[in-house]
Amino acid sequence: MSKWLIAGIAALLGAAMVFAAAPSPDDTGVMVITARHVKTPPAGIDDLAWQGLASVQIPVAGRLEMADVKGTVSTKALFSDDELYFLLSWEDPTCSTIKESWQFEGGKWVHLKGDEDRIALLFEIDRINQFSSKSCTVVCHSPADLPRSQWKLATRSPSEKGDLWHWKAARSAPYRHADDGWLTVAGTPSGSYRETGRRYDAGGGGDIKNETPDGARPLYMQDPARKPSAPGFLLLEEAVPIKDYSIFEAGDVISYRLPVKPVGSRFDVKADSQYADGRWTVMLHRKLNTGQEDDVVFDVRRRFSFAIAVFDDSGADHSKATRSLVLIFKR
Amino acid sequence: MTEAQSETTEQEPLFAAAGGGLAILLKVEVPADAICWHRFFGAMQLALLCLLFLSGGLMAFAYTPVPGTAYDSVDYFQFSLPLGNVVRGLHHYAWNLLLIVMGLHLLRALILGAYKAPRQIVWISGVAFFLVIPLFIITGDLLPWDQKGYWSTQVRFSIIASIPVVGDFLVQLFRGGSLTGIVALTRLYVLHILLLPCALVLLIGLHLYFLATRGISGPLSDDEIPRPKALFMPTIVNRWLALFILTAIGMGLVAWHWPAALGDPADPTDSAFIPRPEWWVLFLNQLVAIFKGPFMVLGSAIIPGGLVFLLGALPFLDRSPERRPSKRMGVMVAAAVVLAAVTVLSVMGYVEHFVRPEH
């Protein structure tokens, strides 16, 4: 009898500990993305490590005049001992990488219509007030009492800092990375970029506009002596100034935005991307701890609020964004 | 007389008193089964309370009772300080386990009739723990200033407010205003780390004193075989220390492996957040859900309060000296009915809030 009693008590205490230890599902329906541990990190989009992993279908929706635009981002996450990997896939009927490229037409250079597809992830480096409950509305649409034209992507105080990973189909994909920036309060109102709270991570990269000082035609072309390392794109390091414009024929296209080789912390987030069957699939990965102040440190014991925004052939406005998301790590 | 000599002379009576007390304790004999492999719930409760005091004291060094900053300080303690996650985990698991052990301790005493004369006062002081310990959990829940703690506290305030006559006054007393903010956080913090610990230490002292003077319950057997005795010091104390160390190591390992959860920071404007009740209040929550509107007070105060009152009054309701459960069928059946009701309500609450949370 006493043996059964002891066994029962031990089982009850054990069950109590397990019950207390079990993470309860989130109370608000906040979507939780669980990064699973792998010994061998995935080498790419098609790596077997992704195949056994269930994806989370994260709903994304437009806002205001784009409120009826909806979709999902299929998301998977893995982590190795020192890196975090995301596999993001979303439907997009058109592969947009034009980014206003030049086209020689009728004896003059004109910009093609079209922008680029993008996806951006925002994490907290230092806690952003209400980000975990209200997602990027607290940084994207602020201050809320001002007209939309005056909204800034910024935090509300200098103590709040975000980590922004920005994959761009035309400007960062050729270098297989996502532009790594960070978010703080809005800066001085001189220059469209500085008006926002977006800052580049330390290092270099980004892109330059390929145009002559009068803005009438491209300034650079592919160096004929070099084989393009990213076919379809003109990288600044592979470009040479155009000396003779007569060599171009009607219909010739030259990139308008030339990606600059990224270096330093701005090159922390590596990316592989693929457009197929009306879908983008992008794998992003970064060290759990880059050692840089402008990057979030992924301590695998913690949970991280984050948000995703998907841009369809868009240079400015959101196409669709998620509600609050949470990333957790499980071994 | 030099200063040093004077100090020594003043200290001597203290040392003498301490030495005398120790000498007495070294001679005290208690039943050998006071702490043994089949009787350890009370000792474990004390071990868990000590762990709660220790871990809570350590956390207080880093804690800042200011909305927003409170969350950051807990986050900092748990993730940035060495062993912070273990200490906070110990605190988390200790109170969960404490509730279980308290329940088992009470159940054992009830089944074995340990509340019978002359130990009525031991029983009553033991039941009083069930009034104090939940207050610790309720006041501690808000301290991390996370979503769950904040909105659980809001729900509790609304339940307290439903108590006729004193409800609103009590809420005002805890909250100190119309909103749950810095005043509420400060008041609950002071209650959690100062007033309630004082009350608890007093209660522990009383319970142990009554236990020492009224004795611990003996075996159910009618045989008049003298119970084996053991020295309180060092035998019983060493057993308790062993239990304390084992409990601390066991829970430390659990806390290391499965750190206590820290949810998202509280957002008082996010009224969409609906907190899920803790496992130990599932039955109370269900009671409140059953009795709605003007009858809410039945579920929130009258039934639970009445049950605690009946529990406390048990030694005076069942006054026969008979301790064998088979001869106390009335009490056993009543206890089984209450236990079944609590279990059924808890399961209903679990299903409603965790299995199919329609909200």
Chai-1 contact restraints between the chains, C-beta under 6 A:
chainA,res_idxA,chainB,res_idxB,connection_type,confidence,min_distance_angstrom,max_distance_angstrom,comment,restraint_id
A,S2,B,H38,contact,1.0,0.0,6.0,A-B,restraint_1
A,A16,B,I100,contact,1.0,0.0,6.0,A-B,restraint_2
A,M17,B,V254,contact,1.0,0.0,6.0,A-B,restraint_3
A,A20,B,Y93,contact,1.0,0.0,6.0,A-B,restraint_4
A,A20,B,N96,contact,1.0,0.0,6.0,A-B,restraint_5
A,A21,B,W258,contact,1.0,0.0,6.0,A-B,restraint_6
A,P23,B,A261,contact,1.0,0.0,6.0,A-B,restraint_7
A,D27,B,P275,contact,1.0,0.0,6.0,A-B,restraint_8
A,D27,B,R276,contact,1.0,0.0,6.0,A-B,restraint_9
A,T28,B,F273,contact,1.0,0.0,6.0,A-B,restraint_10
A,Q130,B,D267,contact,1.0,0.0,6.0,A-B,restraint_11
A,S132,B,D264,contact,1.0,0.0,6.0,A-B,restraint_12
A,S132,B,P265,contact,1.0,0.0,6.0,A-B,restraint_13
A,S133,B,D267,contact,1.0,0.0,6.0,A-B,restraint_14
A,S133,B,D270,contact,1.0,0.0,6.0,A-B,restraint_15
A,D299,B,F79,contact,1.0,0.0,6.0,A-B,restraint_16
A,R301,B,P259,contact,1.0,0.0,6.0,A-B,restraint_17
A,R302,B,F79,contact,1.0,0.0,6.0,A-B,restraint_18
